[in-house]
Amino acid sequence: MADSNVSPDLIKVIQEGSVEEVRSQLSKNPVNVNIADQDGMTLLMHAAYKGRADTCKLLLARGADANADIHKHEYTALMFAALSGSTAVTRVLLEAGAKPHKVNNIGRDAGQLAAFIGNSAVGIAINFYYHRSDLDYYSVPHGVETQPRIPPYIVPALYDLLNELNIHPVNILLALQANAELLRESSKVLSLINLLVEKQFKEDRNELLSMKFHLTGSVLALTIAKPSEGTSAVNVESVIKGLLKGRDEDGFPVNMELFLRKSIREYPYHHSVLFNQLVKAIAGVEVVSTSSWLAVCTSNLCMLPCAFTFWVRVYVSLWAHEELIVSFLCCPLAVVPCDQGDVPSSLRQLHHILFSLQRYDEFTRCITCGTDANVRKCTGCAKVFYCGKRCQALHWSTHKKRCGSAAKSKSATPSKASSAASGS
């Protein structure tokens, strides 16, 4: 409802005032929260454009329409959030039911607008969002079902897991460990995730989200005990330490690299464009394990619809990189050295291809879980980052062999080393 007489003072408070000031203004001068200015810009659009997440929550609670498109150029509030670069506002609007695929008068949706102006974090948040309502569907029986696919009480934790953008395996395992209900219902959760992998690929045509869900499911599968193991539960912390265990030569996490490659190889839709992009990117990288570079390339033959095409690619790659030929012929089992802080090449490629990141910079991320929030350098060597004591302790068994503090004192312990992350 466009209204050229909408109060400029109200718009200013919406754009610049605190949420309490907005609440007070709306209480003193009650208006329809879906009122719009002469350009068709609603109060919610103004708040979204200025990155005011709390104000957006207030307006939505009072009935603001998250999908209003009465703007003169058919912009929605989500599009203005994309222009603002605020991931907080973007998440608020998505959780309120904002439709990410609505387009403006030139046919661009919110994700495309974010990408166009370089707000990649917002674009990722939009393109990889999975709606709560879609998940709620599986928490009640349908048709001839007598039981829902998942119990309702795990929906909140599973919703957060599916919308987690940090796909580092350890980060996913830590999230699972923090939500015991997901581990208790791990078989049902994995079954649903596998269904979502199929649905996203076949019905929604979203290869990116399908692959992301597949990787999440692969990590979850590590926590499910196999009957042959004779145990009812898997120790998640042991799984984490197993993935983080570093190679003796340089601390490189070989187990995680091999796990990621195996996970990609097991993606069920080998004809997908994304799958072939990943295969091409990873198979062409020197193998960071005790296997030869070519050995891993050939292990991918079963994944490709045409082995001849793959071998042509391998041949061209070898011809263009003479040093790889020499390495392969002279030392097929050579170990490729890595610097401290290095991460699996597969993880870099996954971030690059899934999230369109040009570089996965491990030197600004926690070496344990991959987060880039609140990280600090290890005070012993100043070569790796940790986000806290927990992650530093988990990685200590590998890092202590190369950390400067350990070189000076063989008696160093994880609790002493953890002072780096706590800033003490």
C-alpha positions, 0 to 999 in steps of 0.5 A: 500500500503505497502512501506518499504521506508516510512520515519521514520521521517514522522512516528515519527511526526505522533506518537509524533508531534502536528497536525500542525507539521504533517500538515506541514510535509505532505505539504512539502513532499506530500505522499499517506496518505494510505501508510504503512510501511513494516509491513503494518501499515498505518499512521492512524494506527500509529496515532491511536496506539499512541492515537493522535485523532487530527492527526487521524482527519487530516489524515481522512480529507486527505483521509485515509482509516478507514477500511484498513486491510493491516497490516500483522496481519490484524489489522485495525486502530480501533483495534490499537485505542482499544489497545491504550485505547483512547476513543477519537480516537475510537470515531473519527474512528467510526464517520469516518465509521470504521467497529467495526466487522472486525476481525484480523487474529485470529478472534478478533474484536476491541471490543474484543481486548479492553476487552482482555487487560482491556480497558473497556471504549474503548470496551463500546464505540465500542460495544454501538456505533450507526452510524450516517449513520444508523440514517440519513436513517430515515430522508428521506422518503422511498418507499410509505412514504410521510414524513420521520420518523424524521425531518432532523434537529433533527438528530445531537441531536438524534445521540448524545443522542443515543450514550450517555453512561451515562444511568442515567435517570437524565442525559438523561433528562438533555440532552433532556432539552438541546436539545429542538428540541428533546422535540418538536418532542418527539412523533416521536423520541420515535416512532423511538427509539421503532423501533430501539429497535426492529431492534437491537434485531430482525435483528442486534441481539444486545440485549445490544443496544436494552435494552439501547435504550429501557431505553432511550425511557422510559425516553423520555416517561416521557416528553410526556404529556398524554391527560388526564393531560390536558397540552401540555407540561411536565416540565422536571425539575419537572420530574427530581426533582420527580425522585431525591426526597429522602425517608424521612428516608435516602434520597434514590431515591425511585421513580427512583428505581421504575421507573427503575424496571418498565422500565425493566419490560416493555422491550418487549422481555422477552425471551432474555438472557439479560432481564432474567439476569436483572430480576434475578439480581434485583429481588434477591436484597432487595427492597429499598422501602416501599414494601417488598422484596418478593412483588417486586419479585412476581410483576416480575412473569408476565415477565417470561415465566415460573413462576415455574422456577422463584419461584424455584429461589426465594426459593433457594435465600431465603434458601441461605439467612436466614436473608432475610427469617427473614426480610420477616416474621417479618417485610414485610413492613420494609424499608431497610436503605441506606447510603447517596450517595446510588443509585438505585440498579437497576442502579447498576445492569444495569451498571454491566450487560450492561457495564460489570462493576464490581461495580457502584461506586456512591462515585466517581459520581455525585449523581444527574446525574451519571457522573464521570467527574469533580466531587467534594465533597459537602463541607457541608457533604463530603459524596456526589459528584456533577459535578456542581451547576446545579446538586447540586441545583436539588438535594438540596431539598433532600440533605439539610435534611442530609447535615452537613451544613444544620444541622448547619444552617437551613437557608442554601439555594441551592445557598449557598450549590452550592459552593461545586461544584464550588470549592469556 
